[in-house]
C-alpha cells in the first residue's frame, strides 16, 4: 500500500507545487525513502512490489524532466525481491538520503564552477527558476563581483517571479521583464544563464518553454549562453536515439477555455535548444561544450553518481 505522504508528493509534482528539475528529483528520492521507512510489508517481495508501485506512480507525474527517472534508477538500481527485507529497506533509505545529499552538493559545486565564468560588471539574463543557474549567479555575487540580473516572467506559470524574489533577497540588483521583451533588451545582456530539465546526447537542452528563443536571440546579439545542470539531468536513453517527450500541460494555465469556445489552446511546458546556440554546459563535474554531452553520458553510471 502506497503511503499517503508519497501520494501527496506525487500529486505536488504533477500539479507543479513542487517544481524545478532538481527539487523534483529530491522529492522523488524523499518519497521512496518515506515508503521504505513506513512500509508494513511482511516480506521482501511485498516491499519490492511497493517500491515498484511508488516508482511507477512517480514516473507518471512529469514526462520531460529526466531528473525524476534518473533519481528512481539511482535508488532502485539492482534491487532484488529475494534479498533480506531489512536489507532492502536500508538500501532504499540509504540511497535516497545519499541522492538528496549529492544533489544539493552538486548545486553548490555548479555555483562555484560557473561563477568563474562570470566577470565583474556582467549583466546576466536568466529564465524560469533554476537552482543551478541561481547558484552560479549568487556565488559570483558573494565573491564580490559587481553584477546585475534580468529575469523573464516565464509564462504561463511565471516561475521567474520566484527567481526575482530569491535574487532580491540575496541583494542582487534585479530587473523583471515580460518574455516577449527579451530581444528588445538583449543588447544590454552579457551572458544568459539558464537551467535544464533534460540534456540529450547531442548536447541539445530541454528546458522551460521560451529557452530556445532566448538562445537564438543571444546568438544573434553575440551574448554568451550558458546552461547550468547536474549530471543526472543528462538523458541516457538519448544515446540510443530515444526522443525526449515534451510535456504539454492543461490549457487552463494559459486562459479559461470556456471563454474561447471552439479555439484550440496549446501549452507546451518545454522546448529544445539546439547545441549550436549553447556556448557551454556547467556541471558539478566541470564545464563542457555541448558536443561533449555524448562522452559524459557514455561514461556515466547513475549508481556511481557519488564519484562525480
C-alpha positions in Angstrom: 0.0 0.0 0.0 1.4 3.4 -1.0 1.8 5.8 1.9 -0.4 8.9 1.9 2.6 11.2 2.1 4.0 9.6 -1.0 0.8 10.1 -2.9 0.8 13.8 -1.8 4.4 14.3 -3.1 3.4 12.7 -6.4 0.4 15.0 -6.7 2.5 18.0 -5.8 5.0 17.2 -8.5 2.2 16.7 -11.0 0.4 20.0 -10.3 3.7 21.8 -10.1 3.5 22.6 -6.4 7.0 21.0 -6.4 8.8 22.3 -9.5 12.3 22.6 -10.8 14.1 19.5 -12.0 16.4 19.3 -9.0 13.6 19.8 -6.5 11.6 17.2 -8.3 14.5 14.7 -8.2 15.0 15.3 -4.4 11.2 15.0 -3.8 11.3 11.7 -5.7 14.0 10.3 -3.5 12.2 11.5 -0.4 9.0 9.7 -1.5 10.9 6.4 -2.0 12.5 6.9 1.4 9.2 7.6 3.1 7.7 4.4 1.6 10.6 2.3 2.8 10.5 3.8 6.3 6.8 3.4 6.7 6.2 0.1 4.9 4.3 -2.7 6.7 5.3 -5.2 4.1 5.6 -8.7 5.7 8.4 -9.8 3.4 10.9 -8.5 0.9 8.8 -9.4 -2.1 5.9 -7.3 -0.8 8.3 -4.4 -0.1 9.9 -4.8 -3.5 6.4 -4.6 -5.0 5.6 -1.5 -3.0 8.8 0.3 -4.2 8.0 -0.6 -7.8 4.5 0.8 -7.4 5.8 4.0 -5.9 8.3 4.3 -8.7 5.6 3.8 -11.3 3.4 6.5 -9.6 6.3 9.0 -9.5 7.4 8.3 -13.1 3.9 9.1 -14.3 3.8 12.6 -12.9 6.1 14.6 -15.2 7.4 13.1 -18.5 10.1 15.6 -19.5 12.4 16.2 -16.5 14.8 13.2 -16.7 16.0 14.0 -13.2 12.9 12.2 -11.9 13.5 8.8 -13.6 17.3 9.1 -13.0 16.6 9.5 -9.3 14.4 6.4 -9.4 17.1 4.5 -11.2 19.8 5.5 -8.8 17.7 4.4 -5.8 16.2 1.2 -7.3 19.3 0.0 -9.2 19.8 -3.8 -8.9 17.3 -4.2 -6.1 16.1 -7.7 -5.7 12.9 -9.2 -4.2 15.0 -12.1 -3.0 17.1 -10.0 -0.7 16.6 -9.7 3.1 13.6 -7.4 3.9 15.6 -5.3 6.3 18.5 -5.0 3.9 16.2 -4.0 1.1 14.6 -1.3 3.3 18.0 0.0 4.4 19.3 0.1 0.8 16.4 2.3 -0.4 16.6 4.6 2.6 20.4 5.0 2.4 20.4 5.5 -1.4 17.6 8.1 -1.1 19.5 10.0 1.6 22.7 9.9 -0.5 21.0 11.1 -3.6 19.5 14.1 -1.8 22.8 14.9 -0.3 24.7 14.6 -3.6 22.1 16.6 -5.4 22.5 19.5 -3.0 26.2 19.3 -3.2 26.0 19.4 -7.0 24.1 22.6 -7.0 26.7 24.2 -4.7 29.6 22.9 -6.8 27.9 24.1 -10.0 27.7 27.6 -8.5 31.5 27.5 -7.7 32.4 26.3 -11.2 30.1 28.5 -13.0 31.0 31.7 -11.1 34.4 31.5 -12.6 32.8 32.4 -16.0 31.0 35.5 -14.6 33.1 38.7 -14.9 32.9 41.8 -12.8 30.4 44.2 -14.4 28.4 41.5 -16.2 24.7 41.9 -16.8 23.1 38.4 -16.7 19.8 37.2 -18.1 18.1 34.1 -16.6 14.8 32.4 -17.4 12.3 30.5 -15.3 13.6 29.3 -11.9 16.7 27.1 -11.8 18.5 26.4 -8.6 21.7 25.7 -10.6 21.5 28.9 -12.6 20.8 31.0 -9.5 23.7 29.2 -7.7 26.1 30.4 -10.4 24.7 34.0 -10.1 24.6 34.2 -6.3 28.0 32.6 -5.9 29.5 35.2 -8.3 27.8 38.0 -6.3 29.0 36.6 -3.0 32.6 36.7 -4.4 32.2 40.4 -4.7 31.6 40.7 -8.4 29.6 43.7 -9.4 26.8 42.1 -11.4 23.1 42.7 -12.2 20.4 40.3 -13.3 17.5 40.5 -15.7 14.8 37.8 -15.2 11.9 36.9 -17.5 8.4 36.3 -16.2 8.5 32.8 -17.7 4.8 32.5 -18.6 2.4 30.9 -18.2 3.3 29.8 -14.7 5.5 32.8 -14.1 8.3 30.9 -12.3 10.5 33.9 -13.0 8.8 35.7 -10.1 10.3 33.0 -7.8 13.8 33.9 -9.2 13.2 37.6 -8.7 12.4 37.1 -5.0 15.4 34.9 -4.5 17.8 37.3 -6.2 16.3 40.3 -4.4 16.7 38.5 -1.1 20.3 38.0 -1.9 20.7 41.7 -2.5 21.4 41.4 -6.2 20.2 44.2 -8.5 17.4 42.6 -10.5 15.1 43.7 -13.3 11.9 41.8 -14.3 10.8 41.8 -17.9 8.0 40.1 -19.9 9.1 37.2 -22.0 8.4 39.0 -25.3 10.7 41.9 -24.4 13.9 39.8 -24.4 15.0 40.7 -27.9 14.4 44.4 -27.2 16.7 44.3 -24.2 19.3 41.7 -25.2 21.8 44.4 -26.3 22.1 45.1 -22.5 23.0 41.5 -21.7 26.5 40.0 -21.5 25.6 36.4 -20.5 22.5 34.2 -20.4 22.5 31.6 -17.6 19.6 29.0 -17.6 19.0 25.6 -16.1 17.9 22.4 -17.8 15.3 19.7 -17.4 17.0 17.2 -19.8 20.1 17.2 -21.8 20.4 14.9 -24.9 23.4 13.0 -26.1 23.9 15.5 -28.9 24.1 18.4 -26.5 20.6 19.7 -27.1 18.9 21.1 -24.0 15.3 20.7 -23.0 14.2 23.5 -20.7 11.3 25.8 -19.8 9.4 27.0 -22.9 11.0 30.1 -24.3 14.5 29.0 -23.6 15.2 28.2 -27.3 14.2 31.7 -28.4 16.4 33.2 -25.7 19.3 31.2 -27.1 18.6 32.3 -30.7 18.4 36.0 -29.6 21.5 35.7 -27.6 23.3 34.1 -30.6 22.1 37.0 -32.8 23.3 39.5 -30.2 26.6 37.7 -29.5 25.8 37.3 -25.9 27.2 34.1 -24.3 24.6 31.4 -23.5 25.4 29.1 -20.5 23.4 26.1 -19.2 23.8 25.0 -15.6 22.7 21.5 -14.8 23.6 18.5 -12.6 24.9 15.4 -14.3 21.8 13.4 -13.5 19.9 15.7 -16.0 21.7 14.1 -18.9 19.3 11.7 -20.6 20.7 8.2 -21.0 18.0 7.0 -23.4 19.0 9.6 -26.0 22.3 7.6 -26.5 20.2 5.0 -28.4 18.1 7.5 -30.3 15.1 7.9 -27.9 13.5 11.3 -28.2 12.7 13.4 -25.1 9.0 13.6 -24.6 7.8 17.3 -24.4 5.1 17.7 -21.8 2.0 19.6 -22.8 0.1 21.0 -19.9 -3.6 21.9 -19.4 -4.9 24.9 -21.3 -6.3 26.4 -18.1 -2.7 27.5 -17.2 -3.0 29.9 -20.1 -6.6 31.1 -20.2 -10.1 29.8 -19.3 -11.0 27.7 -22.3 -14.7 28.3 -21.6 -14.2 31.9 -22.6 -12.9 30.8 -26.0 -15.2 28.1 -27.3 -14.0 26.2 -30.4 -10.5 27.5 -30.0 -7.6 25.1 -29.7 -5.2 26.2 -27.0 -1.7 24.7 -26.8 0.5 24.8 -23.8 3.9 23.1 -24.2 5.9 23.3 -20.9 9.3 22.9 -22.6 11.2 23.4 -25.8 14.5 22.2 -27.2 17.6 24.4 -27.6 20.0 23.2 -30.3 23.6 22.7 -29.2 24.9 25.2 -31.7 23.3 28.0 -29.7 24.9 26.9 -26.4 28.4 28.1 -25.5 29.0 25.7 -22.6 27.3 23.5 -20.0 28.2 23.9 -16.4 28.0 20.6 -14.3 29.3 19.6 -10.9 31.9 17.5 -12.9 33.2 20.7 -14.6 32.5 22.7 -17.7 31.9 21.0 -21.0 30.9 22.1 -24.5 27.5 20.7 -25.6 29.3 18.5 -28.1 30.9 16.6 -25.1 27.5 15.5 -23.8 27.8 12.2 -25.6 31.1 11.5 -23.9 29.8 12.4 -20.5 26.7 10.2 -20.9 28.7 7.3 -22.4 30.9 7.1 -19.3 28.2 8.0 -16.7 26.8 5.4 -14.4 24.0 6.5 -12.1 25.0 4.0 -9.4 28.3 5.8 -9.3 27.0 9.3 -9.0 29.0 9.8 -5.8 32.2 9.5 -7.9 31.4 12.9 -9.6 
